[in-house]
Structure formats: structure tokens, C-alpha cells
Amino acid sequence: MNEPLQVSGLRAHHKEAIDNLVERFQENPDYLAVIIAGSVAKGIAREDSDVDCYLVVTDEVFQMRKQQDDLFYYATEGCNYEGGYYDGKIINYDFVQAAADRGSEPTRASFDGAIVAFSRIPELSEVVSRIAVYPEHNRIRNFADFYAQVALYGGYFSERALALNNSYLLSHAVSQVALFGGRLILAYNRILFPCHKSFMHVLQGAPEKPEGYLALMNAMLATPTGETIRAFVDCITSFYDWGLPEDKAVSRFVVNNEWNWLESEPPLSDR
């Protein structure tokens, strides 16, 4: 079934592109739904913004395409405006349900404002509406986990990098301090972490953060010295009690960074 597009600020050429996308797939039984996401779904798209989408396929098609490394959808046909194209991902309904139940914050954020343009799954809109919700049950644990990263990378690792003139370690340490310092502020404000590309934009919009926070972060990133790193770490530390005593930070860091293979597959960077 097609669902009416009720998006404030939806441009006519984007609506036409969505209609064309639905028309392309609604007669194909392998495709169960078309979900529109991104700036077009939120009604904040530029004239030349692409159309972000999720294409929900049957389990059989999903597994086949996964084995073929063919889960990305790109097309220009149907986007009849300058610079227009579809930027999509192929998923199945299990993915949608898993995203609502236990999705990562970037996955949840990618469904923010998402609209179901076409669906053969009656309950799909209700499930999609539960995805872009801040995972409150993780918040307190995240405070401690993220702060341990800030404490170790902003302390021991950055200090060793400066002492040894190790530019790689310094770059890595500073980027981790910026990332997890920002994750703390987003978690404090109950804002989903979107992705690295949109991180700074979302962080800038966080209503509650330390005074001068972004200026201190940018100074640290531009000129990583002991002074700029300490200033940024201090502003985070003094802003809120993150629930992790200083003498517990190393233990928490070890569990999350060095022993992260014990209960699940190691992250890609550590394989």
C-alpha cells in the first residue's frame, strides 16, 4: 500500500522522485517497502539534495544480496532534477525490527523523521517510529564508558604521544578525546550520535554544554598540545559527575578497548 507523504517543506521535485521510486518497486514482489530518510524526509533538503532511502526486500533477496556485497542502492533515473540521485540501502524486515529493539545510535539517527512511502507490511510505520528514539537504558553506562575514553586518551596516551613525538598516537588520541567528549555531551542532552560526518553539526546544536566547549575542542584539534588537551578535558570533567571515579577509569578502558573480543566478535580495527 502507498502511504500519503505528509512532510512539511517537501519540494515538488523531491516528491516526484519519491513517487518514481515507489512506482519502480511496488510491482516487484521482492520489494516489501520503501522508506524515505535523511533531509528530504525531514523537510530540510536543499534544492539539489539526494533522496536517502531504505529498500525493504524479502529475506531471500536480502541474504542473496548480502552474500554478493550488493546492499547499496544508487540510481539517478527517476530523480529528474539537477544533481539528483537515490542513495539507498537494501534491508529486510528483520533489520527494521532489530533497529527498533537494539539499533546503534547512528542507525537510530538515520531513521530520524523517516517516512514509509510504500509498504506491504501493515505494521511497518509503527516499528519505524520506534527506531529514532534515544536509548535511555544505555545512558548511565555510556556516561562511565565514554568518560573512561576521555580520561585515558586525554591523559596517559596523549601525554606519551607528546613525550615520544609520536604523531600517529597523538592524532588518534586527540580524535578519540573529541569523539567521546562529544558523545558525553550528546548523551547528557539525550541526543542520538548521528555519524562522524554530521557529528559537529549536531553537537553544535546541543542546548546544554560547557561554556566555550566547541572553541576548546577546535583548539585541541587544530593544535594538540598538553595545554589545549588538558583545557578540553577539564571542561568536560568539571561540567558533570559522569559516575566513574578516577581510579576506575583504567579498568573500564581495558574491558571496553582491550577485552572487547571476550563476549562478541572483535571490532574490525582489532581483527
N, C-alpha and C positions, 0 to 999 in steps of 0.2 A: 504494500500500500504506500502511496505517496502521502507525506505529511506536509501541511502548509508551512511555508517558510515565513516565520514571524520574527524578523530581525530588524531592529531599528538601525537605520543608516545603511542598509544593504543597497549597493549600487546596482543599477539595472543590468549592466554588462556582467556583473558577478552572478546575479540571479539567473541570467540567461546561460552562463557557463554551468551553473549547478543543474539547471533543467536539462541541459545537453548531457551532462554526466549521468544523471538518473535515467534518461532515455536510453543511453548506451547500455546500461546494465540491467534494467528492470525486466527485460525479456529473457535474460540469461539465467537459468535456474541455478547455476553455480554461484551466483552473487545473491546474497541474502539481504544486504543493506548497504546504503551509502550514508556515511556520517561526515558532515562538514565541520571543520575545526578551524583554528587559527584566527587571524584578524578578520577574515570575511565573515565567519560565524559570529564574531563579537561585534560586528558592525563598525569596526575601526580601520578598515582596509584603505590603503591608498588606491588611486586610480589603477595603478599597474600591479597591485598585489596579486600573488599567485593564489590558487584555491587549494588550501590544505584539506585533505580528506582521508578517511579510513574506509576501505572497502571490505565489507564482511563477506567472506566466502564460506562454502561448506568445509567441514573438517577434512574431507578427502583432498580438496583443492589446496587448502592451506598446507597440509603436510607435504603434498607434492611440490608446491612452490618453495616451501622451506628447504626441502632437500636439494632443490635446484638453485638455492640462493637467489630467489626471484620474488622477494617480498616488497619491492619498491615499485610504485606506480608513477610514471611520468608520461605526460602527453600534452601536446599543445592543441590538438584538434578538439574543437568544442569551446575553447577559450578564445572567442573572436574579438579580442582587443589587444592592443599593442603591449607586448611583454608578458602576455598571459600564458599560464600553464597550470596543470594539475600537479600537485606534489603530494603523493599519497602512499599509504602503507596498506599491505594486504594482511588482514587478520581474520580470525574466526570468532564465533560467539563465546567460546571458552576464554579467549583473550579478554573480551569485554567484561565478562563476569569476574575473571581474576583481577583485572584492573580495579574494579569496584571493591573487591574484597581486600586486596593486598598490594595494589599497584605502587610503584615507586613514585616519589613526588614529581619527577619530570613527566612520567606517564600521566599522572593525575592532572598536572597542569596543562598537558597537551589537549585534554578534553574540556578545558575551561570554556564555557559558552557553546560547546558543541551542539549541533542540531542534527536530528535524524531526518534526512531528506527523502529517504525511501527505505522501507523495511518490510520483510516477510515475517519478522519476529515480533509478535504483538507486544511483548513486554520490554522491548529494546530501549525505548525512550526512558523508561523508569530506571533501568540499570545504568544507562549512560549518565543520568542525572546524579548518580551516587559516586561517580568517579572523581570529579574535580572538587573533592571535599578534603579539607586539611585533616590528616590522620592524628587526631588528638591523643590516641593511645600511645603514640611514639614520642610525644613532645618532651616529657621529663627525661626519658632515657637519652633522647637526642641532645638535650642540654649538656649532659655529662659527657657523652661521646664526642660531640663537636668541640667542647671546651678542652678535652684532653688533646685533641689535634692542635688547637691553637697554642696550648701550653708547651707542648713538645717541639713543634715546628718553630714556634716563635721564641723558644728558649734554647734548648740544647742544640738542635740541628742547625738553626741559623747562626748560632754562636760558633759552632765548629766550622761551618762553611766559611764564615768570615776569617776565622783564625787560620784556616788552611788555604785560603784563597781559592776555594772550590766553587767555581761559578755555576756548575750544574746543580750542586746541592743547594746553593743559595737560591737559585731561581725556583727550584722545586719547593723549598721550604717556604719562601715568601708567597708563592701561589697557593700553597695549602693554608697558610695563615689567612690569606684574603678569602679563600673559599669558605673555610669553616667559621671564620669570624662573621662572614656574611650569612652563612647558614644559621648561626645563632640568632642574628637579628631577625631573619625571616621567621624562624621558629617562635621567637618571642612575640612576633606580631601575628602568628598563625597564618603565614603566607607560604604557599607552596613554592619550592625551589623549581624554577621552570627548566632551565638548561643553562649551560655556560654562556651561550650566545646572548640570552636575554637576562642574565643574572644581574648585571649592573643596573639595567633599566628598572627591573623590579625592585631591587634593593633601594634605589633612589626614591621610590615611591613608598617605602615602608614608613609609616607615620611616627613610630617610636624607635629612636636610635640615639646613641650618644652624640653630644654636640661636637660638630666638626668631624664626624665619623668618616664620611666619604673623602674629605680632604686628607685625613690621616692615612686612609687606605691608599689613595692615589700617590701620596708622597712616598710611602713604603714601596709601592710597585715601581715607581719611577726611579727612586734612589734608595735601594735597600742597604741601609747601614744599621749599626746597632741602635742608634738613636731613633731612626724612623720606625724600625720594627718594634722596639720597646714602647714607643708612644702609642702605636696602634693596639698592641696587646694590652697595654694599661687601660686604654679607653674601653675595651671590651670587658676586662676584668672588673673594673670599677662600676660598670653600668648595672650589673645584676649579679646576684649569687647564683651561679649556674649549677650548684648542687654537687660539686666534685672537689673535695679537699685537695690541696696541692700535692700531698704525699700519696694520693691515689691515682694521679694522672698517668704515671708511667705504666702502672698495671693495666689501666683501662686502654691505653695506647697499644700495649703489647697484644692484648686479646683481639682488638679490632684490626690491627695492622700486620702483626707477625703470625698470629694464630688464626687468621680468618679462614683457613682451609679445614679446620677441625670438624665443622658441622655442615659444610657445604663445599661445592667446588671452588677452588681459589679464583679470585678475580683475574681477569685477563692479564693484567700487568704483572702478576706473580706466577703465572703458569710456567 
